[in-house]
Amino acid sequence: MEKVLVLDFGGQYDQLIARRVRELGVYAEIIAYNRITPQEIASAGYAGVILTGGPNSVYDPTSPHFDPTLLTLGIPVLGICYGCQLLAWMAGGTVQSAGAVSEYGKVTFTAGKSAIFGGIPKQSVCWMSHTDYISTPPQSFSVVAVTENCPCAAIADEQRKLYGVQFHPEVTHTAYGKQILHNFIFSVCGCAGTWTAERFTASAIERYKRELAGKNVLCALSGGVDSSVAAVLLHRAVGDRLTCVFVDHGFLRKDEGDLVEKMFRERFQIPIRRVNAKQRFLTALRGVTEPEQKRKIIGREFIRVFEEEAAKIGHVHVLVQGTIYPDVVESGKGDAATIKSHHNVGGLPDVIRFDEIAEPLRDLFKDEVRAVGLELGIPSDMVWRQPFPGPGLAIRMIGEITEEKLSILQEADAIFRDEIVAAGLEKEANQYFAVLTNTKTVGVMGDARTYGYTVALRAVSTDDFMTADWSRLPYDVLAKASGRITAEVQGVSRVVYDITSKPPATVEWE
């Protein structure tokens, strides 16, 4: 299988770079810079190497560096942002602080002749984010792009197939970024683009047939897209040795527990054990208000319930989870910062009673998971369901979790989702839901004073869930949802709409 290595130097966009490469039909594998050697890279058969961005200055002795032997392997290399500066540094160039001419945001660059700039205009817009710049390019390199303030916006050693771009081609703000990556992957690396959802699915099934032969498997089923795809994939691999356990922690959307149970029994014919554990989770969370603590407790209780169910059916060797790439990067990876612990990653206790954990979708992005789901024959309405976090409504409820607040949130959320669907906007926003804030405000109903909760509505558009923009929903849809929530849901006196993108916010409130 042809593959490209994304060598991670601690930037937040390593996952996005990998995703862009995969969109081109080439498998991209992310490995931290300090977990692989040039010799291992050479023997692994990579078609190319991409050096990612990072938060450091390459001339700082404590910053992440790499063995310059990489440049002698004959494998094409593309450095991006910090990776571009590191490439220049390894090859003998100099890097220094840009000072007052640092560049952030959209910048026009002028491209020269280079294999990576084939098919793009001489001038176009790129996305810059740097405080340092290459002041002297390495001796064997040519400057192949400049901006008004950056004399080395891109460098190239065409003979050795070594390239560096100071900007970020992986983000949509760079007008011809995809074309630049396309040129590197196909024109420079010589890839054929044969990695598809069909091949991944077939390969994963065969892999787990081998690795899990003779082992009993327990799938942690939430009913969301990720865990559902993981369940069907593993069922294809191990058949009756898979048991799906659906823990209804009580924090699901309105009527969702019944929907999930019916779907797996009738559509997929996969045995499912439903555990109604609402009171257990409410008890464990009593008095807890801090978001990370909520996640840790829910993760711990989830595992304990699975262990108890496993004990009822005999020895279970493997726990299956629907972890995907964005879960991993936000939970902290390599030198990247931990933004929040995801249920499937940082929410697990240190000690569990299973021999191993299998995460068949851990290296996939959401769109890739959906493609695999369709390849497995899962109905499209299930595949295109909204993402739903493992902790559920518990992290859409600010402050302490109570049955009263849970009931309010379930009803408000159901109304908002109903109005989105009624307006035909379910494909316009990739995720939409209600949040119950911990703020109470004065209202008036029927000439009487009320003092109720404030509900926040949230809708975002995204293609990767690494970044997201708030959805510009029509005012009349928001007005109808607000009117229904305040009229039909007792205990709510005010509705607001969240217009914050990611970053600086996350999609979820907690």
C-alpha positions in Angstrom: 0.0 0.0 0.0 1.4 3.4 -1.0 1.6 5.8 1.9 2.9 9.2 3.0 4.4 9.9 6.4 3.3 13.1 8.2 6.1 13.8 10.6 4.5 15.6 13.6 6.4 18.4 15.3 3.6 19.4 17.7 1.3 21.5 15.4 -2.5 21.3 15.7 -2.9 20.8 12.0 -1.1 17.4 11.6 -4.5 15.7 11.4 -5.8 18.1 8.8 -2.7 17.6 6.6 -3.2 13.8 6.8 -6.8 14.3 5.9 -6.0 16.4 2.8 -3.6 13.7 1.6 -6.2 11.0 2.1 -8.7 13.0 0.1 -6.3 12.5 -2.8 -6.6 8.7 -2.3 -3.2 8.2 -0.6 -3.0 6.8 2.9 -1.3 9.3 5.3 0.3 8.1 8.6 1.1 10.4 11.4 4.1 9.7 13.6 5.7 12.0 16.2 9.2 13.2 15.2 10.8 11.6 18.2 9.3 8.1 17.6 10.9 7.2 14.3 14.3 7.4 12.8 15.5 8.1 9.2 16.5 4.4 8.9 13.0 3.3 9.9 11.5 5.8 7.4 13.7 4.4 4.7 12.7 0.8 5.4 8.9 1.5 5.7 8.5 2.3 2.1 7.0 5.8 2.3 6.4 7.5 -1.0 7.0 10.9 0.6 7.4 12.7 3.9 5.6 15.9 5.1 7.1 17.9 8.0 4.3 19.6 9.9 4.1 23.0 11.6 4.8 23.5 15.2 4.8 26.2 18.0 8.5 26.5 18.3 11.4 28.4 16.8 13.8 26.1 15.0 16.9 28.1 16.2 15.8 27.4 19.8 18.0 24.5 21.0 15.1 23.0 22.9 12.8 23.0 19.9 12.0 19.7 18.1 14.6 18.8 15.4 15.2 15.8 13.2 18.2 13.9 11.8 19.4 15.6 8.6 20.0 12.1 7.2 16.3 12.3 6.2 17.3 14.6 3.3 19.7 12.0 1.9 17.3 9.0 1.7 16.0 9.9 -1.8 12.4 10.3 -0.5 10.6 13.5 -1.4 10.1 15.9 1.5 7.6 18.7 1.9 8.0 21.1 4.9 5.1 23.2 6.0 5.4 26.3 8.2 7.8 25.2 11.0 8.5 22.1 8.8 9.7 24.5 6.0 12.0 26.3 8.4 13.3 23.0 9.8 14.0 21.7 6.3 16.1 24.9 5.6 17.8 24.5 9.0 18.7 20.9 8.4 20.1 21.7 4.9 22.3 24.5 6.1 20.1 27.6 5.8 19.4 30.2 8.4 16.2 31.1 10.2 15.6 34.2 12.3 12.8 36.1 13.9 10.5 38.1 11.5 10.0 40.8 14.1 7.5 43.4 12.9 7.0 41.7 9.6 5.5 38.5 11.0 2.6 37.4 8.9 -0.8 36.1 10.0 -3.9 35.4 8.0 -4.4 35.7 4.2 -1.4 36.9 2.3 -0.8 37.2 -1.5 2.2 35.2 -2.7 4.0 35.2 -6.0 5.0 31.7 -7.2 7.9 30.9 -9.5 8.6 27.8 -11.5 8.5 24.6 -9.5 7.0 21.1 -9.6 4.8 21.9 -6.6 3.3 25.0 -8.2 2.2 23.4 -11.5 -1.3 24.5 -12.6 -1.7 27.5 -10.2 -1.6 31.2 -11.0 1.5 33.2 -10.6 -0.2 35.1 -7.8 -2.7 33.7 -5.3 -3.8 33.9 -1.7 -2.2 31.7 1.0 -2.7 31.4 4.8 0.3 32.5 6.8 1.0 32.1 10.5 4.7 32.6 11.4 6.9 34.8 13.6 10.1 33.5 12.1 11.3 33.3 8.5 14.1 31.8 6.4 16.6 34.6 6.0 19.2 32.6 4.0 18.1 29.5 2.0 20.3 26.4 1.9 23.0 26.5 -0.9 21.3 23.8 -3.1 17.8 25.4 -2.8 16.1 28.0 -4.9 13.5 30.5 -3.7 10.3 29.6 -5.6 7.8 31.9 -3.9 7.8 35.2 -2.1 5.4 37.6 -0.4 5.7 41.3 0.3 7.3 40.6 3.7 8.6 37.0 3.4 11.6 36.6 1.1 11.4 32.8 1.2 7.7 31.9 1.1 8.7 28.7 -0.6 12.0 27.0 -1.3 12.9 24.0 -3.5 15.7 21.6 -4.3 14.1 20.2 -7.4 16.9 17.7 -8.1 16.6 16.0 -4.6 12.8 16.6 -4.5 12.9 18.7 -1.3 10.3 21.4 -0.9 9.2 23.9 1.8 6.3 26.3 2.0 6.1 28.8 4.7 2.3 29.0 4.4 -0.4 26.3 5.1 -1.7 24.6 2.0 -3.8 22.3 4.0 -6.3 25.0 5.1 -9.1 26.2 2.9 -7.9 29.8 3.2 -5.0 28.9 0.8 -6.7 29.2 -2.6 -4.7 26.6 -4.4 -3.5 24.6 -1.3 -5.1 21.4 -2.5 -3.4 21.7 -5.9 -0.1 22.2 -4.2 -0.5 19.0 -2.2 -1.8 17.2 -5.3 1.3 18.2 -7.1 3.6 17.0 -4.4 1.8 13.7 -3.9 1.4 12.8 -7.6 3.9 14.8 -9.6 6.8 14.6 -7.1 6.1 11.4 -5.1 4.6 9.5 -8.0 1.6 8.1 -6.1 -1.3 6.5 -7.9 -4.1 7.4 -5.4 -5.5 3.9 -4.7 -6.5 4.2 -1.1 -10.3 4.1 -0.8 -13.0 3.4 1.8 -13.5 0.1 0.0 -9.9 -1.0 0.4 -9.8 0.2 4.0 -12.9 -1.7 4.9 -11.8 -4.9 3.3 -8.3 -4.6 4.9 -9.7 -3.8 8.4 -12.1 -6.8 8.3 -9.3 -9.1 7.3 -7.0 -7.6 9.9 -9.4 -8.2 12.8 -10.3 -11.7 11.5 -6.6 -12.5 12.1 -5.9 -10.5 15.2 -9.1 -11.3 17.1 -9.3 -15.0 16.0 -10.8 -17.0 18.9 -11.3 -13.9 21.1 -14.6 -12.7 22.6 -15.3 -9.1 21.8 -17.5 -6.5 23.5 -18.4 -3.4 21.6 -19.1 -0.2 23.4 -22.2 0.9 21.4 -23.6 4.4 21.9 -25.7 4.4 18.7 -23.8 7.3 17.2 -22.2 7.1 13.8 -18.7 6.1 15.0 -19.6 3.3 17.4 -22.2 2.0 14.9 -19.7 1.7 12.1 -17.2 0.1 14.4 -19.8 -2.4 15.5 -20.9 -3.5 12.0 -17.3 -3.7 10.9 -16.3 -5.9 13.8 -19.4 -8.0 13.4 -18.2 -8.7 9.8 -14.8 -9.8 11.2 -15.8 -11.9 14.3 -19.5 -12.7 13.8 -21.2 -14.2 16.9 -18.2 -13.6 19.1 -19.2 -9.9 19.1 -21.6 -8.7 21.8 -22.8 -5.1 21.5 -23.6 -3.5 24.9 -25.6 -0.3 24.7 -25.3 1.6 28.0 -28.2 4.0 28.3 -26.7 6.5 30.8 -29.8 8.6 30.7 -28.1 11.5 28.9 -29.3 10.6 25.4 -31.5 12.7 23.2 -35.3 12.3 23.6 -36.4 8.8 22.7 -32.9 7.9 21.4 -32.4 4.9 23.6 -35.4 3.1 22.0 -34.4 4.2 18.5 -30.9 2.7 18.9 -32.1 -0.6 20.3 -34.7 -1.0 17.5 -32.2 0.0 14.8 -29.7 -2.7 15.7 -32.2 -5.4 16.3 -34.3 -4.9 13.2 -31.9 -3.3 10.6 -28.6 -4.9 11.5 -29.7 -8.2 13.2 -26.9 -7.7 15.7 -27.6 -8.9 19.2 -27.6 -5.9 21.6 -27.7 -5.9 25.4 -29.3 -2.6 26.6 -28.3 -1.5 30.1 -30.5 1.2 31.7 -28.0 2.9 34.0 -29.5 6.4 34.4 -29.7 6.4 38.2 -26.2 5.0 38.5 -24.7 7.8 36.4 -26.8 10.5 38.1 -25.7 9.3 41.5 -22.0 9.3 40.4 -22.3 12.8 39.1 -24.2 14.3 42.0 -22.7 17.7 42.9 -20.2 17.6 40.1 -19.9 20.8 38.0 -16.4 20.8 36.5 -16.5 19.6 32.8 -13.3 17.5 32.9 -14.5 15.8 36.1 -17.8 15.0 34.4 -16.1 13.4 31.5 -13.7 11.3 33.7 -16.6 10.0 35.9 -18.7 9.1 32.9 -15.8 7.4 31.2 -15.1 5.4 34.4 -18.7 4.4 34.9 -19.0 3.4 31.3 -16.1 1.0 31.6 -17.3 -0.4 34.9 -20.7 -1.2 33.4 -19.1 -2.9 30.4 -16.9 -4.9 32.7 -20.0 -6.0 34.7 -21.8 -7.0 31.5 -18.7 -8.8 30.2 -18.7 -10.9 33.4 -22.3 -12.0 32.8 -21.4 -13.4 29.3 -18.1 -15.1 30.2 -14.5 -14.0 29.6 -14.3 -11.1 27.2 -10.8 -10.4 25.7 -11.4 -7.2 23.7 -13.2 -3.9 24.2 -14.1 -2.2 21.0 -14.6 1.6 20.8 -15.5 4.1 18.1 -12.6 6.4 18.6 -11.8 8.6 15.6 -8.9 11.0 14.8 -10.4 14.3 16.1 -11.0 12.6 19.5 -7.3 11.7 19.7 -5.9 15.1 18.7 -8.1 17.1 21.1 -7.3 14.7 24.0 -3.6 15.6 23.6 -1.2 13.9 21.3 2.6 14.2 21.2 3.5 17.8 22.0 0.0 19.1 21.2 -2.0 20.6 24.0 -4.9 18.8 25.6 -8.1 20.8 24.8 -10.5 18.4 26.5 -10.5 14.7 27.3 -12.8 12.8 24.9 -15.0 10.0 26.2 -13.2 7.3 24.2 -9.7 8.6 24.9 -8.9 10.6 28.0 -12.2 9.6 29.8 -11.0 6.0 30.5 -9.7 4.9 33.9 -6.1 3.8 34.1 -6.9 0.2 34.9 -9.5 -1.8 32.9 -10.4 -5.5 33.0 -10.0 -6.3 29.3 -6.9 -7.7 27.7 -6.9 -5.1 25.0 -8.9 -2.3 23.4 -9.6 -2.3 19.6 -10.2 1.0 17.9 -10.8 0.2 14.2 -11.6 3.8 13.3 -8.9 5.6 15.3 -7.1 6.7 12.2 -10.2 8.0 10.3 -11.8 11.4 10.0 -15.6 11.7 10.2 -16.1 11.8 6.5 -14.0 8.7 6.1 -16.0 6.9 8.8 -19.2 7.8 6.9 -17.7 6.4 3.7 -16.8 3.2 5.4 -20.3 3.0 6.9 -21.8 3.2 3.4 -19.4 0.6 2.2 -20.6 -1.7 4.9 -24.2 -1.3 3.8 -25.3 0.8 6.8 -28.4 2.9 5.7 -27.6 6.4 4.7 -29.9 8.0 7.3 -27.9 6.2 10.0 -24.5 7.1 8.5 -25.5 10.8 8.2 -26.8 11.1 11.7 -25.3 14.0 13.7 -22.2 13.4 15.8 -23.2 12.9 19.4 -20.5 12.9 22.2 -20.1 9.8 24.4 -21.1 11.7 27.6 -24.2 12.9 25.8 -26.3 15.7 27.2 -24.2 15.7 30.4 -21.7 18.0 28.7 -24.5 20.1 27.1 -25.7 21.0 30.6 -23.7 23.5 32.4 -23.2 22.9 36.1 -24.7 20.1 38.2 -26.7 17.4 36.4 -30.2 16.9 37.7 -33.3 15.0 36.4 -35.2 18.3 36.1 -32.5 19.9 34.0 -32.1 16.8 32.0 -35.8 16.7 31.1 -35.7 20.4 30.2 -32.7 19.9 27.9 -34.1 16.8 26.2 -37.3 18.7 25.3 -35.6 21.9 24.1 -33.1 19.9 22.0 -35.8 17.9 20.4 -37.8 21.1 19.4 -34.7 22.7 17.9 -33.8 19.6 15.9 -37.4 19.3 14.7 -37.5 22.9 13.4 -34.1 22.4 11.6 -35.5 19.3 9.8 -38.9 21.0 9.1 -37.0 23.8 7.4 -35.0 21.4 5.3 -31.7 22.6 6.8 -30.4 19.3 8.3 -27.7 19.1 5.6 -26.8 22.8 5.9 -25.5 22.5 9.5 -23.2 19.5 10.3 -24.2 19.6 14.0 -27.0 21.4 15.8 -28.2 21.0 19.4 -29.4 22.8 22.5 -27.4 23.6 25.6 -28.9 24.2 29.0 -26.9 27.0 30.6 -26.7 27.4 34.4 -28.0 30.9 34.1 -31.5 31.9 35.2 -33.2 35.1 34.0 -36.4 36.9 34.7 -39.2 36.5 32.2 -42.9 37.2 32.0 -45.7 34.8 31.0 -49.4 35.6 31.2 -48.7 38.8 33.1 -46.8 36.8 35.7 -43.1 36.9 36.6 -41.0 33.9 35.8 -37.5 33.0 36.7 -36.2 30.2 34.4 -33.2 28.8 32.6 -31.5 30.2 29.6 -31.2 27.7 26.7 -28.5 28.3 24.1 -28.9 26.9 20.6 -25.8 25.8 18.7 -25.3 25.0 15.0 -22.0 24.7 13.1 -20.8 23.9 9.7 -17.5 22.0 9.1 -15.9 19.4 6.9 -13.4 18.0 9.4 -14.6 18.9 12.9 -11.1 20.2 13.6 -12.4 23.7 12.7 -16.0 24.9 12.4 -18.0 28.0 11.6 -21.3 28.9 13.2 -24.2 28.3 10.9 -26.1 31.3 9.6 -29.6 29.9 10.2 -32.6 31.9 8.9 -34.0 34.2 11.5 -37.5 32.8 11.1 -36.3 29.3 11.9 -34.5 30.5 15.1 -37.6 32.5 16.0 -39.9 29.5 15.7 -37.6 27.3 17.7 -37.3 30.0 20.4 -41.0 30.5 20.5 -41.8 26.8 20.9 -39.1 26.2 23.5 -40.3 29.1 25.8 -43.9 28.1 25.3 -43.6 24.3 25.5 -40.7 23.6 27.9 -41.5 24.5 31.5 -38.6 26.1 33.3 -37.1 28.1 30.3 -37.5 31.9 30.1 -34.9 32.8 27.5 -33.3 31.4 24.3 -30.0 32.6 22.8 -28.0 31.6 19.7 -24.3 30.8 19.8 -22.3 32.6 17.1 -18.8 31.5 18.1 -16.7 29.6 15.6 -14.1 26.9 16.4 -11.5 28.1 17.3 -11.7 30.0 19.6 -14.5 27.9 21.0 -15.0 24.1 20.7 -18.2 22.7 19.1 -19.4 21.4 22.5 -19.8 23.8 25.4 -18.0 21.5 27.8 
